[in-house]
Amino acid sequence: MRGAMVRLFGLILLLAVGVTGLTSTTVWAAKLLCVTKEHLAGEDTVGNCLAKGDEFAIVDEYGVVRILSPREIELTKQFNPDILNQRAFGVRKHEKAPEVKKVFGSVPLPSK
């Protein structure tokens, strides 16, 4: 009887740790961050910052940074015009920045 109780307790403990681990895992998607004003904390929009000449970068979930060229910004506006209304955050405030919303759904685009 005691062995069964120990096994049951162990199983419950294992399940609790597993569920806690799954729910506390943070998944971080790509973020659009201002590289010109590093301490920007959402007090302006991406569109206003771009109009002032600020530079932006996309930072992916691996921490890889891509500085966006003016041409890339123009194309991004065409595919995702709502991004201009997003609150702007600098690289020092990246934890508060919203994730870039997917515009093509969850199905990956085919590679060539």
C-alpha positions in Angstrom: 0.0 0.0 0.0 2.8 2.4 0.9 4.6 1.7 -2.4 1.5 2.5 -4.4 1.0 5.8 -2.5 4.6 6.8 -3.2 4.2 5.9 -7.0 0.9 7.9 -7.1 2.5 10.9 -5.4 5.5 10.7 -7.8 3.2 10.6 -10.8 1.2 13.6 -9.5 4.4 15.5 -8.9 5.7 14.7 -12.4 2.5 15.8 -14.0 2.5 19.0 -12.0 6.1 19.8 -13.0 5.3 19.0 -16.6 2.2 21.2 -16.8 4.0 24.1 -15.0 6.9 23.8 -17.5 4.6 23.9 -20.5 2.6 26.9 -19.2 5.6 28.9 -18.2 7.5 28.5 -21.4 7.7 31.8 -23.1 7.4 31.8 -26.9 8.7 35.0 -28.4 7.9 36.0 -31.9 9.4 38.7 -34.1 9.3 42.2 -32.9 9.7 45.6 -34.7 12.1 47.8 -32.6 13.4 51.3 -33.1 17.2 51.4 -33.2 17.5 55.2 -33.4 15.7 55.9 -30.1 16.7 52.9 -27.9 14.6 54.0 -24.8 11.4 54.6 -26.7 8.6 53.1 -24.6 5.4 53.2 -26.7 4.8 57.0 -26.5 4.7 57.3 -30.3 3.6 55.1 -33.2 5.9 53.3 -35.7 4.4 55.5 -38.5 5.3 58.8 -36.7 8.8 57.6 -35.9 9.4 56.6 -39.5 8.1 60.0 -40.7 10.8 61.6 -38.4 13.5 59.4 -40.0 13.9 56.8 -37.2 15.4 53.4 -38.2 13.7 50.2 -37.3 14.8 46.6 -37.1 13.0 43.2 -36.9 14.3 41.0 -34.1 13.3 37.4 -34.4 12.9 34.8 -31.6 16.5 33.8 -31.9 17.7 37.4 -31.3 18.8 37.8 -34.9 18.5 41.5 -35.9 17.7 42.8 -39.4 17.9 46.6 -39.9 15.1 47.5 -42.3 16.1 49.5 -45.4 13.7 52.2 -46.7 12.7 49.8 -49.5 11.9 47.1 -47.0 9.8 49.5 -45.0 7.8 50.5 -48.1 7.1 46.9 -48.9 6.2 46.1 -45.3 3.7 49.0 -45.4 2.1 47.4 -48.5 1.8 43.9 -47.0 1.0 45.0 -43.4 -0.3 48.6 -43.3 -1.5 48.2 -39.7 2.1 48.0 -38.5 2.3 51.8 -38.8 -0.3 52.2 -36.0 1.6 50.0 -33.7 3.2 51.6 -30.7 6.9 52.0 -31.1 9.5 50.6 -28.7 13.2 50.9 -28.7 15.7 48.1 -28.3 16.2 48.8 -24.6 12.4 48.3 -24.0 12.1 45.2 -26.2 10.3 43.2 -23.5 7.3 45.6 -23.7 7.1 45.7 -27.5 4.2 43.8 -29.1 4.9 40.9 -31.4 4.6 41.5 -35.2 1.3 40.1 -36.2 1.3 37.5 -39.0 -0.4 38.7 -42.1 -0.2 35.4 -44.0 -1.7 33.1 -41.4 -0.1 30.2 -39.8 0.8 28.3 -43.0 4.4 28.9 -44.0 5.1 30.3 -47.5 6.6 27.7 -49.9 10.3 28.0 -50.4 11.9 28.0 -53.8 
